[in-house]
């Protein structure tokens, strides 16, 4: 899990930087609209919408923007219709990559995603080529410096977490089923356990260790994919050292 947790930490810091520039607003607004369209405009009855609204608040999106995005999703206001697409492919070293995107022009987005893969030594594959290598899970990170390992592990497992890991140098990792994620997250918060990051994600079943130029090439591919306006999430099964991760993270 070390590769996943380190990349998740880099993404979390980068998200805060991007939020200052308003770069994330469009992506979050799309997610709110799609969530509202699929599950209704009441976040109490729509977990996906509730998580999208939380993301909007984290980047200080005005309440009026959130309201209008919900109304566009439910059809109360006119707006662009977006399609959800999943892309699958391979990066340098044979790393499996799974991408979740939203677009109003599938042909344009597919062409652009293929070009990004090709420019970084990867290739876009067929649907189903790598999705079997990932499992959807709830993923919660807790700062190691603030809490005792035995205490956190005991609480997490007592609440029904599927797994608890302490391999990473900076964070405890709590893995849950998607259905239990919201409940366990809320229970941890009630117990004043400060959560560094929490999300529904796709965790790899196995990892591929990369070093040197192949590792840097892989991370450059990840960065460019995540920078694409239509891309919401990128998942990959690489395992890269802390030193290389931090080096690339500083450049991002």
C-alpha positions in Angstrom: 0.0 0.0 0.0 3.0 2.3 0.3 2.8 3.4 -3.3 -0.9 4.2 -3.0 -0.7 6.1 0.2 2.2 8.2 -0.9 0.5 9.1 -4.1 -2.7 9.8 -2.3 -0.8 12.2 0.0 0.7 14.0 -3.0 -2.7 14.3 -4.7 -4.2 15.7 -1.5 -1.6 18.5 -1.2 -1.9 19.2 -4.9 -5.7 19.4 -4.6 -5.2 22.2 -2.1 -2.9 24.1 -4.4 -5.2 23.6 -7.4 -8.2 24.8 -5.3 -6.5 28.1 -4.8 -6.5 28.6 -8.5 -10.1 27.5 -8.9 -8.8 24.7 -11.1 -10.9 22.0 -9.4 -14.2 23.9 -9.6 -15.2 22.5 -13.0 -14.5 18.9 -12.1 -16.3 19.1 -8.8 -19.3 20.9 -10.4 -19.6 18.0 -13.0 -19.4 15.4 -10.2 -22.2 17.2 -8.2 -24.4 17.4 -11.3 -23.9 13.8 -12.3 -24.5 12.6 -8.7 -27.7 14.6 -8.5 -28.9 13.3 -11.9 -28.4 9.7 -10.9 -29.4 9.7 -7.3 -31.5 12.8 -6.7 -30.8 16.2 -5.3 -31.0 15.3 -1.6 -27.6 14.5 -0.2 -29.1 12.8 2.8 -30.4 10.1 0.5 -27.5 10.2 -2.0 -24.0 9.2 -0.7 -22.3 10.1 -3.9 -23.8 13.6 -3.9 -22.9 14.0 -0.2 -19.2 13.2 -0.9 -19.2 15.6 -3.9 -20.6 18.4 -1.8 -17.9 17.7 0.9 -15.3 18.0 -1.9 -16.8 21.3 -3.0 -16.7 22.6 0.6 -13.0 21.5 0.9 -12.1 23.8 -2.0 -14.3 26.6 -0.7 -16.8 26.5 -3.5 -19.6 29.1 -2.9 -22.9 27.6 -1.7 -24.7 29.1 -4.7 -22.4 27.2 -7.1 -23.2 24.0 -5.3 -26.9 24.6 -5.4 -26.9 25.4 -9.2 -24.9 22.3 -9.9 -27.4 20.2 -8.1 -30.3 21.9 -9.9 -28.6 21.3 -13.3 -28.3 17.7 -12.4 -31.9 17.3 -11.4 -33.1 19.2 -14.4 -34.4 22.3 -12.5 -31.9 24.4 -14.5 -30.7 23.9 -18.0 -27.1 22.8 -18.5 -24.6 20.6 -20.3 -25.2 16.9 -20.4 -22.1 14.9 -19.4 -21.3 11.2 -20.1 -19.3 9.1 -17.7 -16.5 7.0 -19.3 -14.0 4.5 -17.9 -10.7 4.2 -19.7 -8.2 1.3 -19.2 -4.7 0.9 -20.3 -1.0 0.3 -19.5 1.8 2.6 -18.4 5.6 2.2 -18.4 6.7 -1.1 -17.0 3.3 -2.7 -17.6 1.5 -0.8 -14.9 -2.3 -1.1 -15.0 -4.1 2.2 -15.2 -7.9 2.8 -14.7 -9.4 6.2 -15.4 -12.8 7.6 -14.6 -13.8 10.6 -16.7 -16.8 12.8 -17.6 -17.2 14.5 -21.0 -19.6 16.2 -23.3 -17.6 14.9 -26.3 -16.5 11.3 -26.1 -14.5 11.2 -29.3 -12.5 14.3 -28.4 -11.7 13.0 -24.9 -10.8 9.5 -26.1 -8.4 10.9 -28.7 -6.7 13.2 -26.1 -6.4 10.4 -23.5 -4.8 8.1 -26.1 -2.3 10.8 -27.0 -1.3 11.3 -23.4 -0.7 7.5 -23.0 1.4 7.4 -26.2 3.5 10.4 -25.2 4.6 8.7 -21.9 5.4 5.2 -23.1 2.0 3.7 -22.4 -1.0 2.6 -24.4 -4.8 2.8 -24.1 -6.4 -0.6 -24.0 -9.8 -2.2 -24.4 -12.5 -2.1 -21.8 -11.9 -4.9 -19.2 -8.2 -5.2 -19.8 -7.2 -4.0 -16.4 -10.3 -3.4 -14.3 -10.2 -6.9 -12.9 -6.9 -5.9 -11.1 -8.7 -3.4 -8.9 -11.4 -3.5 -6.2 -13.6 -0.7 -5.1 -12.9 0.2 -1.4 -13.3 2.9 1.2 -9.9 4.4 2.0 -9.1 6.5 5.1 -5.7 8.0 6.0 -4.9 9.0 9.6 -1.7 10.9 10.6 0.6 8.6 12.5 2.1 11.4 14.6 -1.2 12.2 16.3 -2.6 8.8 17.3 -1.4 5.5 18.9 -1.3 2.6 16.5 -3.0 0.0 18.8 -5.8 2.4 19.7 -6.5 3.3 16.1 -6.3 -0.3 14.9 -8.6 -1.5 17.6 -11.2 1.2 16.9 -11.1 0.6 13.1 -11.6 -3.1 13.4 -14.2 -2.7 16.0 -16.2 -0.5 13.6 -16.0 -3.1 10.9 -13.1 -2.0 8.8 -11.8 -4.7 6.4 -8.2 -4.0 7.0 -5.7 -1.8 8.8 -2.2 -1.0 7.6 0.7 0.8 9.2 3.4 0.2 6.6 3.5 3.8 5.5 5.9 6.1 7.4 3.4 8.9 7.7 -0.2 7.5 7.7 -2.3 4.7 9.1 -4.5 3.2 6.3 -8.0 2.0 7.0 -9.7 -0.1 4.3 -13.5 -0.5 4.3 -16.2 -1.9 2.1 -17.8 0.9 0.0 -21.1 0.4 1.9 -19.4 0.8 5.3 -17.2 3.8 4.3 -19.5 6.7 5.3 -20.5 5.1 8.7 -16.9 4.3 9.7 -15.7 7.7 8.6 -18.4 9.4 10.7 -17.7 7.2 13.7 -14.0 8.0 13.6 -14.8 11.8 13.4 -17.2 11.4 16.4 -14.3 10.0 18.4 -12.2 13.1 17.5 -9.9 11.1 15.2 -8.7 13.6 12.7 -8.8 12.2 9.2 -6.1 13.3 6.7 -8.0 12.0 3.6 -11.0 9.8 3.0 -12.4 8.6 -0.3 -14.0 5.8 -2.2 -11.2 4.5 -4.4 -10.1 1.6 -6.6 -7.3 -0.3 -4.8 -5.0 -2.6 -6.8 -4.9 -6.3 -5.9 -1.2 -6.5 -6.8 1.6 -3.9 -7.3 4.4 -3.5 -9.8 7.7 -2.0 -8.4 9.3 0.7 -10.6 12.6 2.4 -10.3 14.7 5.1 -11.9 13.5 6.5 -15.3 10.6 4.1 -15.6 9.2 5.4 -12.3 9.6 9.0 -13.2 8.0 8.3 -16.6 5.1 6.6 -14.9 4.5 9.5 -12.5 4.7 12.0 -15.4 1.9 10.0 -17.1 -0.2 10.1 -13.9 0.3 13.8 -13.6 -0.7 14.6 -17.1 -3.8 12.3 -17.0 -5.0 13.9 -13.7 -4.4 17.4 -15.2 -6.8 16.7 -18.0 -10.1 18.6 -17.6 -12.3 15.6 -18.2 -10.5 13.2 -15.9 -11.9 12.7 -12.4 -9.8 9.9 -11.0 -6.7 7.9 -12.1 -5.9 4.6 -10.4 -2.7 2.6 -11.0 -0.9 -0.4 -9.5 2.7 1.0 -9.2 5.0 0.8 -6.2 7.5 3.6 -6.3 10.0 4.6 -3.6 9.4 7.5 -1.2 12.4 9.4 -2.6 11.2 9.3 -6.2 7.6 10.1 -5.2 8.6 13.2 -3.2 10.9 14.4 -6.0 8.1 14.2 -8.5 5.6 15.6 -6.0 7.7 18.7 -5.6 7.6 19.3 -9.3 3.8 18.8 -9.5 
